[in-house]
Amino acid sequence: MEHTGGIVADTERIEAEADEAVVIDAADEASTEESGESRGKKLDKLFRAMEKMGASDLHLKAGTPPRVRVRGALKPMAMGKMSNEKIEALIFEIMNEDQCRKYAEHGSMDFAHQAEGGSRFRVNVFRQRGLTSMAARRIASEIMDYKQLHLPASLSKVADHHQGLVLVSGITGSGKSTTISAMIEQINRTRACHIVTLEDPIEFQYTDKKAFINQREIGLDVHDFHRALKYLMRQDPDVVLIGEMRDEETFSAALHAAESGHLVFGTVHASGVAGTITRVLELFPENARALVRSSLVFNLQGIICQKLLKTIRPDVPRVPCVEMCLVNATVRKFIAEGRDQELLGVVKSSYGEGMVDFNESLRRLVEEEYIDQATAYAAATNAEELKMKLKGINISGSGIAG
């Protein structure tokens, strides 16, 4: 599908304005500091500047100016190079004593920070070549619904479950936490239940509605995931969010919670439906994988995989491309038989049930004029298949359908 010159022109204009905003806003914040006007912690001034320019991330590294990510692209702010001493002064001002100690001991530290008069940020401070660097991601203050996030409406089916395991996968920065927040908020609005989240750090902050929610931050409310998981069931949850499932212990606890009648959400670093199953099994020793696979057969309710893509629309900086498997009898059968690589075929033949694969998601994004064809082909799992889809030829799980 060809796009109009007006859309391209709007895209170029918004990118040019973003570049200019980096210069103007950085200069405004710098002049405020020089005038001696007190506006709280100094790093918050940089956070407010990046908010004004619509940036999602702020990066600090010694020997370079601050950089921000606008519409997916990193851009330098119009400020001088920052020394390591300056960066540490800025960062340590927003860290407490315990966080500073842990950073000194381990060389990295994750925490959340609420900027004065601004947004909430997920901050990672880390040491590189003996110097201190920082990456901070802005967390949306509003928890948006599926339509606002451009996610499939069929995600609501996943959140309607009262028991089982829901996995959201993708690389770092692919919007996994945002997608889960929409599902948690759906439950919050519609179901009288107790939701417990274990997060490192807490990102989205929920307000109790029909449900009531307890959010526990690792390192602040509880020492570590091990202790949080140990006492989780004593807190009488109905729904559980376990941040990133990064090891055998964490995933075993998630499976146990699902098996005992709870609905459990978690994130995994994987690139597709079949890859998510593989990633989960690789967390366990080989002699335990058959038991884990059996547990997945009975408890898995859905796998949502996603990527974030830059759009051609000035009002929507990035949009998710989604692959979603809603577990039905066929999916359970294939998992039980170890036919993980065939799951994609089930997804492709089940669009009517609300499932979608990456290429179908890309086709829809192109036809709805969110992304151009070049972006779609670059993100495609099978470029030739996508080309046929864009020509109106659909390849289902069992063959070609006109």
C-alpha positions, 0 to 999 in steps of 0.5 A: 500500500502506498502512503500519501506525501502528506503523511511523509511530510508530517513525519519529517516535520515531527522529527525536525521539531523533536530535534529542535525541542532537544536544543530548546528545552535543554537550554531552558533547563540549563538557564534555570539552573544557572539563574539559581532558581531552586526547583528541587533535585537537579536530575529532575530538571533533565527529566522534565526537559525530556518529558517536554520533548516527548522522549521515552529514555534519558542516558547519561555517560561520562565524557558525552552530553546527555542523550534522549530517545525520541520516537525510537531514535537516540539524540544528544541534548544541546548541553556540554559533555558531562564529567563522571563527578557531575553524573554521580552528583546528579544520580546519588542525589535521588538514591537513598543510602541503601541504594548507594551501598548496593551500587558500590557493591554490585556495580549496578542498581535498579530503582524507581524515581518520581520526578518532582512535578513530573513523571515516574521513571525506571532507573538503572545506574551501572558502572562501565570502564570504572565510571558511572552511567545511567539509563532512565525510562519514563513510565506513563502516569496513565494506565492505558487500555488495549485500544489506546495502546493499539493492542488486539482487543482479544487480550481481554480474553486472557485477562478474563481467566481466573486461573493459570499462567500468562506469559508476555515476552519480548526484548528489553524495551518492547512494552511488556510491562505496559501490556501487562498493566492494561490486563491488570487494570482490566481485572482491577475494574471488573473483578472483586479480588486481591492482586499482588505484584512483585516488581523490581522496581515498581513501574505502574502505580495502580489505584484500587477500584473493584479489586484491591492491589498490593505492590511490593518492590524488591529491595524496598518492601522485601529484600529479594525475590526469594523472600517475596515468593516464600511468603506470597501464598500467605498473602491470599492473592487471587492474581499475581504479577511476578516481574521478570521470570529470570531463573528456575526458582522464580518460574517454579513459584509462578507454576506453583501459584498457577497450579494452586488456582491463581492467575499469574502474569510474568515476563520472559525474554523471548522472540516468539511463541515457540521461543517462549516455551523453549526459554522457559524449559531452558531455565530448568535442568534437563531432568526436570523439563518433562515435569515443567512441560506437563505443568505448562500443558495444564496451566498455560493460558496465553503467550503474548510476544511483541516488538515496538516499531516506529510509525509514520504517524506524528500522533503515534511515536511507536506501535506494538507488533504482536504475536499472540497464542491463546491456549486451546485444546490443540495448543495443549496437545502440541505442547504435550507432544513437544511440537513447539515449532508447530504452534505458529501454524496453530496461531495462523489458522486461528485468527477467528479465535483472536490469535495473531502472528507477527506477519499478520500484525504487520499486515494490519499495521501497514493497511491501517497506515501506522507503519510503512512497508519498509519497516514491516519487511525489516520486522517480518519473520518471513518477508516473502510471506508478508509480501503475499499477505500485502497482496491479499494472499493469506497463508494459513497454518494448513496452506494458502487461502485466497 
